[in-house]
């Protein structure tokens, strides 16, 4: 079953660059490490958070890791070290001080094994800092599978899913608390003010809708997008000024080894 895009489209992803970067900034400023030597951005994408991490930790080596060559090319053009690797199996040659991951680990299943494994990649006193969308029950996500299963493209998309649901916050606490010296978990809901025609669809096309679009024949994509747009409109209506509000819930985890 396909759950991750075959590759990412950096231009589509960066259409909402400011909104996507805001949680990364909010997470980075909460990382309390006195003097990290090596900071890893796991699932760095286009590398938009790398300058944030470099500014936060000016004496550290900051390295981006991602499985998308197209996204990494963007990161490298900004002058940062970037490593091509499967983030599900990545491990460093030696323990690192900070593993930072912004909106990436939600694409991976098996968090009950993944998160404890990432802790083993940290040096003593190291910090795992993670942010993941918690949107699997929201219309922008739920209606993707509904539209995929109800149109003439249903056969093409029968084995396609977007990112799997993440765990509830308390489950991450139970999973990690006995393995770390300190842990913080919180949820923030951002209210993104979007503009343009069907902007929530445009948002999804940069992330969660990618697996469906990748699996479709090119000729079927416009009709699928039109059906998804029609399904979403009642849930994300334009306001009086023409903008559309996207309430976006995100889960944050800070765990110190």
Secondary structure per residue as TSV (DSSP state, phi and psi in degrees):
chain	resnum	aa	ss	phi	psi
A	1	X	-	360.0	126.6
A	2	X	B	-83.7	128.2
A	3	X	-	-125.3	-12.4
A	4	X	S	-119.3	149.8
A	5	X	-	-63.0	149.6
A	6	X	S	-65.7	-33.1
A	7	X	S	-163.8	162.9
A	8	X	-	-97.8	156.5
A	9	X	-	-105.1	101.4
A	10	X	H	-57.9	-37.1
A	11	X	H	-64.6	-42.9
A	12	X	H	-66.9	-42.0
A	13	X	H	-61.1	-39.6
A	14	X	G	-82.5	1.4
A	15	X	G	-60.5	-27.8
A	16	X	G	-122.0	46.5
A	17	X	H	-60.0	-43.7
A	18	X	H	-63.4	-44.5
A	19	X	H	-65.9	-37.5
A	20	X	H	-73.9	-27.6
A	21	X	H	-80.3	-26.9
A	22	X	H	-54.6	-46.7
A	23	X	H	-64.7	-32.2
A	24	X	H	-63.2	-42.1
A	25	X	H	-64.3	-43.9
A	26	X	H	-61.9	-35.2
A	27	X	H	-75.3	-43.8
A	28	X	H	-60.5	-40.9
A	29	X	T	-69.2	-16.6
A	30	X	T	-91.1	-4.5
A	31	X	-	-78.3	114.8
A	32	X	-	-105.5	83.4
A	33	X	-	-126.9	126.6
A	34	X	S	-64.6	-44.6
A	35	X	-	-156.0	70.4
A	36	X	-	-69.3	142.0
A	37	X	S	-93.4	-32.9
A	38	X	E	-138.6	126.1
A	39	X	E	-120.1	128.1
A	40	X	E	-109.7	128.4
A	41	X	E	-99.0	99.8
A	42	X	E	-87.1	115.5
A	43	X	T	80.3	48.8
A	44	X	-	-71.1	-16.7
A	45	X	T	60.4	-129.8
A	46	X	T	-74.8	-3.2
A	47	X	S	84.9	16.3
A	48	X	T	-63.8	-27.4
A	49	X	T	-86.6	-11.2
A	50	X	H	-62.0	-43.9
A	51	X	H	-62.8	-33.3
A	52	X	H	-63.4	-44.9
A	53	X	H	-68.9	-37.4
A	54	X	H	-64.9	-38.0
A	55	X	H	-71.2	-36.5
A	56	X	H	-69.6	-36.0
A	57	X	T	-128.7	75.5
A	58	X	T	-65.1	-19.5
A	59	X	T	-96.6	2.1
A	60	X	S	-97.2	154.1
A	61	X	E	-83.3	120.2
A	62	X	E	-107.1	123.8
A	63	X	E	-127.4	131.5
A	64	X	E	-93.6	142.2
A	65	X	E	-129.2	129.0
A	66	X	E	-156.3	160.0
A	67	X	S	-97.5	-1.4
A	68	X	-	-103.7	113.3
A	69	X	H	-59.7	-37.9
A	70	X	H	-64.4	-41.8
A	71	X	H	-68.2	-41.4
A	72	X	H	-64.4	-31.7
A	73	X	H	-60.7	-39.6
A	74	X	H	-62.7	-42.3
A	75	X	H	-64.0	-40.8
A	76	X	H	-69.4	-32.5
A	77	X	H	-65.7	-20.0
A	78	X	T	-84.4	-1.3
A	79	X	T	92.6	13.9
A	80	X	-	-100.6	151.0
A	81	X	E	-67.9	135.9
A	82	X	E	-142.4	132.3
A	83	X	E	-115.7	129.4
A	84	X	E	-83.5	118.9
A	85	X	-	-161.9	155.5
A	86	X	-	-76.3	114.8
A	87	X	T	-67.5	-16.7
A	88	X	T	-71.0	-27.6
A	89	X	T	-120.3	-0.5
A	90	X	-	-56.7	140.9
A	91	X	-	-149.9	145.7
A	92	X	-	-80.3	160.5
A	93	X	S	-67.6	-29.8
A	94	X	S	-144.1	158.2
A	95	X	-	-56.9	145.0
A	96	X	E	-112.8	166.6
A	97	X	E	-89.6	-34.5
A	98	X	E	-138.6	127.2
A	99	X	E	-109.3	114.8
A	100	X	E	-110.8	134.5
A	101	X	E	-144.0	116.1
A	102	X	E	-111.4	111.6
A	103	X	S	55.3	50.0
A	104	X	-	-133.1	-43.6
A	105	X	G	-69.8	-15.9
A	106	X	G	-65.0	-18.3
A	107	X	G	-76.1	-13.7
A	108	X	S	-101.9	137.9
A	109	X	S	-82.2	177.5
A	110	X	-	67.5	44.4
A	111	X	H	-63.9	-26.0
A	112	X	H	-65.1	-22.2
A	113	X	H	-101.1	-35.4
A	114	X	H	-64.2	-49.8
A	115	X	H	-65.9	-45.3
A	116	X	H	-60.6	-34.8
A	117	X	H	-65.5	-40.8
A	118	X	H	-63.3	-33.5
A	119	X	H	-61.0	-34.1
A	120	X	T	-69.6	-14.7
A	121	X	T	-85.8	-3.4
A	122	X	E	-94.6	144.3
A	123	X	E	-72.0	166.0
A	124	X	E	-57.2	131.3
A	125	X	E	81.4	0.8
A	126	X	E	-70.6	162.4
A	127	X	E	-126.4	132.1
A	128	X	E	-98.9	118.7
A	129	X	E	-122.1	115.8
A	130	X	E	-131.9	138.3
A	131	X	E	-128.9	132.6
A	132	X	E	-137.5	138.0
A	133	X	E	-60.1	139.5
A	134	X	-	-118.4	68.4
A	135	X	-	-121.1	11.4
A	136	X	T	-67.1	-16.3
A	137	X	T	-102.4	6.3
A	138	X	S	-93.2	153.1
A	139	X	H	-53.6	-37.8
A	140	X	H	-58.1	-29.6
A	141	X	H	-97.6	-46.4
A	142	X	H	-59.6	-41.3
A	143	X	H	-72.6	-13.5
A	144	X	H	-63.4	-49.2
A	145	X	H	-70.8	-32.2
A	146	X	H	-63.0	-49.5
A	147	X	H	-66.2	-38.1
A	148	X	H	-62.3	-33.3
A	149	X	H	-92.2	-4.8
A	150	X	H	-116.1	3.3
A	151	X	S	-114.8	-177.6
A	152	X	T	-66.0	-9.5
A	153	X	T	-94.4	4.5
A	154	X	T	-57.2	-36.6
A	155	X	T	-66.3	-41.7
A	156	X	T	-62.1	-32.5
A	157	X	T	-104.9	11.4
A	158	X	T	-62.7	-27.5
A	159	X	T	-109.1	19.6
A	160	X	B	-108.5	134.7
A	161	X	-	-137.2	157.6
A	162	X	-	-86.2	-163.3
A	163	X	S	-57.3	138.0
A	164	X	-	-70.1	159.9
A	165	X	-	-60.6	138.8
A	166	X	-	-81.8	172.6
A	167	X	-	-77.4	165.5
A	168	X	-	-72.4	153.0
A	169	X	H	-52.0	-43.2
A	170	X	H	-63.3	-30.7
A	171	X	H	-67.4	-36.8
A	172	X	H	-68.2	-35.9
A	173	X	H	-61.1	-49.3
A	174	X	H	-61.3	-35.2
A	175	X	H	-70.6	-37.9
A	176	X	H	-106.3	-26.0
A	177	X	G	-59.4	-36.7
A	178	X	G	-77.5	-8.5
A	179	X	G	-105.0	-5.4
A	180	X	S	-130.2	163.4
A	181	X	S	-80.6	-29.7
A	182	X	E	-155.1	149.4
A	183	X	E	-147.8	139.8
A	184	X	E	-128.1	136.5
A	185	X	E	-136.4	132.2
A	186	X	E	-149.6	162.3
A	187	X	E	-123.0	133.6
A	188	X	E	-124.8	136.3
A	189	X	E	-107.7	118.5
A	190	X	E	-93.5	140.5
A	191	X	E	-108.3	96.9
A	192	X	E	-82.9	130.9
A	193	X	E	-97.6	107.5
A	194	X	E	-109.0	152.2
A	195	X	-	-132.2	160.5
A	196	X	S	104.6	-179.5
A	197	X	T	-79.0	125.3
A	198	X	T	44.9	58.6
A	199	X	H	-67.7	-26.9
A	200	X	H	-67.9	-35.2
A	201	X	H	-64.5	-44.1
A	202	X	H	-60.8	-39.1
A	203	X	H	-60.0	-50.6
A	204	X	H	-64.4	-31.9
A	205	X	H	-64.3	-19.9
A	206	X	T	-86.4	-12.4
A	207	X	T	-140.5	-92.8
A	208	X	T	-66.9	-22.7
A	209	X	T	-84.3	-11.2
A	210	X	H	-56.4	-44.2
A	211	X	H	-58.6	-36.2
A	212	X	H	-69.5	-45.5
A	213	X	H	-64.6	-38.2
A	214	X	H	-63.1	-34.7
A	215	X	H	-82.6	-17.7
A	216	X	S	-79.8	149.1
A	217	X	-	-64.7	141.6
A	218	X	H	-52.0	-36.7
A	219	X	H	-69.0	-19.6
A	220	X	H	-91.7	-13.3
A	221	X	H	-63.5	-45.1
A	222	X	H	-59.2	-41.3
A	223	X	H	-68.0	-38.6
A	224	X	H	-64.2	-45.2
A	225	X	H	-63.2	-38.9
A	226	X	H	-63.8	-41.0
A	227	X	H	-67.1	-40.4
A	228	X	H	-65.6	-41.7
A	229	X	H	-59.6	-45.9
A	230	X	H	-61.9	-40.2
A	231	X	H	-67.1	-33.4
A	232	X	H	-79.9	-30.2
A	233	X	H	-53.0	-43.1
A	234	X	T	-63.0	-25.2
A	235	X	T	-87.4	-22.6
A	236	X	S	-132.1	68.3
A	237	X	-	-75.7	151.4
A	238	X	-	-63.8	143.9
A	239	X	-	-81.5	-179.4
A	240	X	T	-60.1	-29.6
A	241	X	T	-91.9	5.2
A	242	X	S	92.3	-8.5
A	243	X	-	-80.7	163.3
A	244	X	E	-122.5	134.1
A	245	X	E	-99.6	127.6
A	246	X	E	-114.5	107.0
A	247	X	E	-79.2	120.0
A	248	X	E	-126.0	115.8
A	249	X	E	-94.7	132.8
A	250	X	E	-133.1	140.7
A	251	X	E	-102.6	132.4
A	252	X	E	-117.2	139.9
A	253	X	E	-134.9	129.0
A	254	X	E	-123.4	117.9
A	255	X	E	-128.4	122.8
A	256	X	E	-100.9	127.7
A	257	X	-	-74.7	360.0
